[in-house]
């Protein structure tokens, strides 16, 4: 039976992998956020960031860095499952 520490280490390794994954194209990032009815401000608050930063990510001007990248990727993956591309 695995220990809790072993399981947490495995989960942490997965999260690091998610952080390295490619994010969806910039236009898809915005589409997913809007499909969920979320504002840039709401997303910024959740990610402890600024609204302008979220706008820059959606415009492709900048890319999120760890640890926000992993959290953003996780959110986008979950939204993509709920709101598939038409």
MMTF fields as JSON, N, C-alpha, C and O atoms, coordinates in Angstrom:
{
  "mmtfVersion": "1.0.0",
  "mmtfProducer": "UNKNOWN",
  "numBonds": 343,
  "numAtoms": 344,
  "numGroups": 86,
  "numChains": 1,
  "numModels": 1,
  "chainsPerModel": [1],
  "groupsPerChain": [86],
  "chainIdList": ["A"],
  "bondAtomList": [4, 2, 8, 6, 12, 10, 16, 14, 20, 18, 24, 22, 28, 26, 32, 30, 36, 34, 40, 38, 44, 42, 48, 46, 52, 50, 56, 54, 60, 58, 64, 62, 68, 66, 72, 70, 76, 74, 80, 78, 84, 82, 88, 86, 92, 90, 96, 94, 100, 98, 104, 102, 108, 106, 112, 110, 116, 114, 120, 118, 124, 122, 128, 126, 132, 130, 136, 134, 140, 138, 144, 142, 148, 146, 152, 150, 156, 154, 160, 158, 164, 162, 168, 166, 172, 170, 176, 174, 180, 178, 184, 182, 188, 186, 192, 190, 196, 194, 200, 198, 204, 202, 208, 206, 212, 210, 216, 214, 220, 218, 224, 222, 228, 226, 232, 230, 236, 234, 240, 238, 244, 242, 248, 246, 252, 250, 256, 254, 260, 258, 264, 262, 268, 266, 272, 270, 276, 274, 280, 278, 284, 282, 288, 286, 292, 290, 296, 294, 300, 298, 304, 302, 308, 306, 312, 310, 316, 314, 320, 318, 324, 322, 328, 326, 332, 330, 336, 334, 340, 338],
  "bondOrderList": [1, 1, 1, 1, 1, 1, 1, 1, 1, 1, 1, 1, 1, 1, 1, 1, 1, 1, 1, 1, 1, 1, 1, 1, 1, 1, 1, 1, 1, 1, 1, 1, 1, 1, 1, 1, 1, 1, 1, 1, 1, 1, 1, 1, 1, 1, 1, 1, 1, 1, 1, 1, 1, 1, 1, 1, 1, 1, 1, 1, 1, 1, 1, 1, 1, 1, 1, 1, 1, 1, 1, 1, 1, 1, 1, 1, 1, 1, 1, 1, 1, 1, 1, 1, 1],
  "groupList": [{"groupName": "UNK", "atomNameList": ["N", "CA", "C", "O"], "elementList": ["N", "C", "C", "O"], "formalChargeList": [0, 0, 0, 0], "bondAtomList": [1, 0, 2, 1, 3, 2], "bondOrderList": [1, 1, 2], "singleLetterCode": "X", "chemCompType": "L-PEPTIDE LINKING"}],
  "groupTypeList": [0, 0, 0, 0, 0, 0, 0, 0, 0, 0, 0, 0, 0, 0, 0, 0, 0, 0, 0, 0, 0, 0, 0, 0, 0, 0, 0, 0, 0, 0, 0, 0, 0, 0, 0, 0, 0, 0, 0, 0, 0, 0, 0, 0, 0, 0, 0, 0, 0, 0, 0, 0, 0, 0, 0, 0, 0, 0, 0, 0, 0, 0, 0, 0, 0, 0, 0, 0, 0, 0, 0, 0, 0, 0, 0, 0, 0, 0, 0, 0, 0, 0, 0, 0, 0, 0],
  "groupIdList": [1, 2, 3, 4, 5, 6, 7, 8, 9, 10, 11, 12, 13, 14, 15, 16, 17, 18, 19, 20, 21, 22, 23, 24, 25, 26, 27, 28, 29, 30, 31, 32, 33, 34, 35, 36, 37, 38, 39, 40, 41, 42, 43, 44, 45, 46, 47, 48, 49, 50, 51, 52, 53, 54, 55, 56, 57, 58, 59, 60, 61, 62, 63, 64, 65, 66, 67, 68, 69, 70, 71, 72, 73, 74, 75, 76, 77, 78, 79, 80, 81, 82, 83, 84, 85, 86],
  "secStructList": [7, 7, 7, 2, 2, 2, 2, 2, 2, 2, 2, 2, 2, 2, 2, 2, 2, 2, 2, 2, 1, 7, 7, 7, 7, 2, 2, 2, 2, 2, 2, 2, 2, 2, 2, 6, 6, 7, 7, 2, 2, 2, 2, 2, 2, 2, 6, 6, 1, 7, 2, 2, 2, 2, 2, 2, 2, 2, 2, 6, 1, 7, 7, 7, 7, 6, 6, 2, 2, 2, 2, 2, 2, 2, 2, 2, 2, 2, 2, 2, 2, 2, 1, 7, 7, 7],
  "xCoordList": [0.854, 0.0, 0.902, 1.786, 0.686, 1.521, 1.237, 0.137, 2.262, 2.091, 1.515, 1.526, 1.02, 0.487, 1.573, 1.316, 2.788, 3.891, 4.193, 4.466, 4.146, 4.383, 3.302, 3.585, 2.08, 0.977, 1.082, 0.866, 1.413, 1.574, 2.72, 2.618, 3.793, 4.923, 4.504, 4.898, 3.705, 3.229, 2.333, 2.425, 1.471, 0.589, 1.419, 1.154, 2.405, 3.268, 3.988, 4.143, 4.427, 5.086, 4.127, 4.516, 2.88, 1.879, 1.645, 1.525, 1.582, 1.369, 2.527, 2.313, 3.743, 4.888, 4.789, 5.146, 4.299, 4.103, 3.071, 3.257, 1.982, 0.94, 1.525, 1.18, 2.411, 3.004, 3.816, 3.987, 4.316, 5.142, 4.334, 4.84, 3.104, 2.284, 2.006, 1.997, 1.784, 1.394, 0.005, -0.876, -0.167, -1.489, -2.255, -1.647, -3.575, -4.352, -3.963, -3.384, -4.275, -4.013, -4.69, -5.681, -4.147, -4.64, -6.13, -6.83, -6.627, -8.047, -8.919, -10.049, -8.395, -9.143, -9.166, -10.152, -8.12, -8.074, -9.213, -9.924, -9.37, -10.437, -11.809, -12.721, -11.952, -13.236, -13.672, -14.835, -12.742, -13.077, -13.497, -14.482, -12.757, -13.107, -14.493, -15.316, -14.751, -16.047, -17.171, -18.28, -16.912, -17.937, -18.371, -19.528, -17.431, -17.74, -18.363, -18.776, -18.432, -19.006, -18.097, -18.561, -16.814, -15.836, -15.24, -15.009, -14.995, -14.325, -12.816, -12.358, -12.079, -10.628, -10.327, -9.377, -11.123, -10.929, -11.109, -10.328, -12.127, -12.348, -11.176, -10.711, -10.712, -9.584, -8.329, -7.572, -8.115, -6.948, -6.992, -5.972, -8.158, -8.296, -7.969, -7.261, -8.479, -8.237, -6.763, -6.245, -6.089, -4.679, -3.725, -2.518, -4.293, -3.468, -2.588, -1.371, -3.26, -2.585, -3.357, -4.282, -2.977, -3.679, -4.521, -4.19, -5.603, -6.462, -5.675, -5.878, -4.785, -3.965, -3.102, -2.861, -2.646, -1.827, -2.641, -2.155, -3.877, -4.748, -4.99, -4.959, -5.228, -5.401, -4.173, -4.294, -3.006, -1.765, -1.619, -1.157, -2.012, -1.963, -2.916, -2.574, -4.106, -5.1, -4.733, -5.163, -3.958, -3.527, -2.225, -1.788, -1.612, -0.348, 0.848, 1.919, 0.676, 1.788, 2.778, 3.978, 2.274, 3.114, 2.542, 1.414, 3.338, 2.918, 3.026, 3.93, 2.115, 2.206, 3.431, 3.848, 3.988, 5.135, 4.684, 3.684, 5.436, 5.097, 5.089, 5.881, 4.242, 3.248, 1.919, 1.036, 1.754, 0.475, 0.195, -0.96, 1.244, 1.05, 0.304, -0.628, 0.712, 0.062, -1.401, -2.273, -1.667, -3.043, -3.885, -5.032, -3.309, -4.028, -4.298, -5.398, -3.305, -3.479, -4.573, -5.389, -4.574, -5.589, -6.991, -7.92, -7.129, -8.411, -8.846, -9.988, -7.941, -8.298, -8.668, -9.585, -7.976, -8.315, -9.723, -10.498, -10.04, -11.363, -12.447, -13.512, -12.173, -13.144, -13.307, -14.416, -12.22, -12.298, -13.167, -13.866, -13.119, -13.965, -15.437, -16.317, -15.69, -17.086, -17.621, -18.805, -16.752, -17.163, -16.313, -15.442, -16.558, -15.751, -15.882, -16.885, -14.86, -14.89, -16.055, -16.353, -16.711, -17.843, -17.37, -18.187],
  "yCoordList": [-1.174, 0.0, 1.239, 1.356, 2.168, 3.382, 4.277, 4.294, 5.01, 5.966, 7.267, 7.518, 8.072, 9.373, 10.219, 10.894, 10.18, 10.948, 10.504, 11.34, 9.201, 8.697, 9.193, 9.591, 9.162, 9.629, 11.127, 11.58, 11.892, 13.337, 13.634, 14.549, 12.882, 13.081, 12.797, 13.51, 11.753, 11.425, 12.532, 12.89, 13.07, 14.165, 15.408, 16.095, 15.7, 16.857, 16.714, 17.694, 15.504, 15.273, 15.532, 16.1, 15.118, 15.396, 16.89, 17.395, 17.589, 19.038, 19.737, 20.696, 19.268, 19.848, 19.593, 20.449, 18.407, 18.086, 19.009, 19.493, 19.252, 20.154, 21.536, 22.209, 21.96, 23.283, 23.41, 24.513, 22.298, 22.331, 22.159, 22.416, 21.734, 21.502, 22.805, 23.893, 22.643, 23.802, 24.253, 23.438, 25.53, 26.091, 26.148, 26.134, 26.211, 26.352, 27.642, 28.544, 27.73, 28.97, 30.152, 29.986, 31.327, 32.499, 32.741, 33.096, 32.559, 32.807, 31.79, 32.099, 30.59, 29.568, 29.887, 29.598, 30.464, 30.841, 31.801, 31.63, 32.792, 33.779, 33.139, 33.384, 32.316, 31.662, 30.837, 30.882, 30.087, 29.244, 30.081, 29.769, 31.129, 32.005, 32.594, 32.581, 33.106, 33.727, 32.701, 33.007, 31.486, 30.445, 30.11, 29.771, 30.209, 29.933, 31.136, 31.043, 32.258, 33.458, 34.114, 34.803, 33.901, 34.484, 35.751, 35.833, 36.726, 37.948, 37.788, 36.926, 38.627, 38.647, 38.991, 38.468, 39.854, 40.249, 39.054, 38.879, 38.241, 37.058, 36.088, 35.549, 35.879, 34.979, 35.531, 34.789, 36.824, 37.455, 37.305, 37.032, 37.482, 37.352, 35.926, 35.726, 34.94, 33.54, 33.173, 32.38, 33.756, 33.437, 34.422, 34.406, 35.286, 36.268, 37.052, 37.155, 37.593, 38.326, 39.601, 39.952, 40.295, 41.517, 41.222, 40.337, 41.958, 41.783, 41.978, 41.259, 42.949, 43.223, 42.022, 41.76, 41.307, 40.119, 39.059, 38.435, 38.852, 37.877, 38.304, 37.473, 39.576, 40.091, 39.845, 39.515, 40.005, 39.752, 38.278, 37.942, 37.397, 35.959, 35.623, 34.85, 36.199, 35.917, 36.53, 36.037, 37.581, 38.229, 37.635, 37.975, 36.755, 36.158, 37.07, 36.806, 38.149, 39.079, 38.544, 38.801, 37.807, 37.162, 35.777, 35.466, 34.958, 33.617, 33.523, 34.108, 32.795, 32.631, 31.8, 30.907, 32.109, 31.37, 30.572, 30.902, 29.523, 28.75, 29.651, 30.591, 29.402, 28.328, 28.683, 27.829, 29.914, 30.294, 29.51, 29.227, 29.161, 28.429, 27.121, 26.786, 26.385, 25.107, 25.322, 24.572, 26.331, 26.607, 27.043, 26.621, 27.886, 28.361, 27.197, 27.079, 26.342, 25.181, 24.262, 23.731, 24.087, 23.24, 23.804, 23.068, 25.101, 25.744, 25.584, 25.212, 25.863, 25.786, 24.366, 24.179, 23.367, 21.974, 21.639, 20.986, 22.087, 21.817, 22.547, 21.989, 23.781, 24.526, 23.907, 23.876, 23.411, 22.784, 21.521, 21.203, 20.811, 19.628, 20.022, 19.312, 21.136, 21.602, 22.297, 22.192, 23.001, 23.821, 23.463, 24.239, 22.286, 21.878, 22.854, 23.554, 22.884, 23.763, 23.38, 22.201, 24.403, 24.1, 23.458, 23.143],
  "zCoordList": [0.0, 0.0, 0.0, 0.849, -0.947, -0.977, 0.225, 0.776, 0.602, 1.698, 1.156, -0.049, 2.059, 1.666, 1.002, 0.005, 1.558, 0.975, -0.453, -1.315, -0.71, -2.066, -3.022, -4.152, -2.554, -3.401, -3.665, -4.789, -2.63, -2.813, -3.775, -4.592, -3.689, -4.606, -6.046, -6.97, -6.224, -7.567, -8.111, -9.286, -7.263, -7.674, -7.987, -8.973, -7.168, -7.424, -8.76, -9.489, -9.086, -10.373, -11.527, -12.547, -11.368, -12.41, -12.563, -13.679, -11.452, -11.517, -12.219, -12.961, -11.992, -12.697, -14.186, -14.996, -14.55, -15.965, -16.589, -17.705, -15.869, -16.364, -16.593, -17.565, -15.701, -15.822, -17.099, -17.619, -17.606, -18.804, -20.088, -21.18, -19.96, -21.144, -21.876, -21.299, -23.156, -23.943, -23.518, -23.244, -23.471, -23.201, -24.513, -25.583, -24.448, -25.683, -26.411, -25.807, -27.688, -28.421, -27.725, -27.014, -27.941, -27.219, -27.428, -26.479, -28.637, -28.88, -28.132, -27.754, -27.923, -27.187, -25.693, -25.015, -25.187, -23.769, -23.444, -22.454, -24.278, -24.064, -24.241, -23.452, -25.283, -25.54, -24.337, -23.936, -23.766, -22.625, -21.421, -20.751, -21.157, -20.019, -20.219, -19.304, -21.406, -21.682, -21.687, -21.248, -22.173, -22.176, -20.753, -20.506, -19.829, -18.424, -17.732, -16.576, -18.426, -17.833, -16.814, -15.905, -16.967, -16.04, -16.632, -17.838, -15.786, -16.237, -16.033, -15.283, -16.71, -16.486, -15.036, -14.453, -14.464, -13.065, -12.122, -11.187, -12.365, -11.531, -11.623, -10.618, -12.844, -13.044, -12.383, -11.757, -12.523, -11.903, -10.387, -9.753, -9.82, -8.368, -7.93, -6.943, -8.656, -8.306, -8.428, -7.642, -9.422, -9.66, -8.987, -9.232, -8.13, -7.403, -8.378, -8.225, -9.376, -10.433, -10.723, -9.992, -11.793, -12.201, -13.43, -14.219, -13.593, -14.763, -16.055, -17.034, -16.044, -17.238, -17.609, -18.788, -16.609, -16.858, -17.581, -18.524, -17.144, -17.799, -19.247, -20.155, -19.459, -20.816, -21.679, -22.859, -21.099, -21.838, -22.194, -23.284, -21.274, -21.579, -22.712, -23.608, -22.676, -23.709, -25.047, -26.09, -25.035, -26.277, -26.812, -27.911, -26.037, -26.46, -26.28, -26.827, -25.513, -25.297, -24.271, -24.363, -23.301, -22.292, -22.016, -22.397, -21.35, -20.946, -19.433, -18.836, -18.814, -17.364, -16.982, -17.72, -15.835, -15.305, -14.079, -13.441, -13.764, -12.568, -11.344, -11.277, -10.4, -10.321, -10.977, -11.064, -11.439, -12.05, -13.331, -13.647, -14.062, -15.316, -15.069, -15.801, -14.039, -13.741, -13.367, -13.806, -12.568, -12.161, -13.358, -13.507, -14.205, -15.399, -16.35, -16.889, -16.556, -17.423, -16.877, -17.63, -15.577, -14.943, -15.175, -15.509, -14.994, -15.225, -16.677, -16.947, -17.608, -19.023, -19.431, -20.23, -18.901, -19.202, -18.702, -19.401, -17.502, -16.953, -17.76, -18.02, -18.148, -18.957, -20.329, -20.863, -20.913, -22.232, -22.177, -23.139, -21.056, -20.895, -20.783, -21.272, -20.151, -19.993, -21.23, -21.548, -21.92, -23.071, -24.285, -24.679, -24.888, -26.048, -27.209, -27.346, -28.03, -29.206, -30.105, -30.293, -30.659, -31.564, -32.864, -33.73]
}
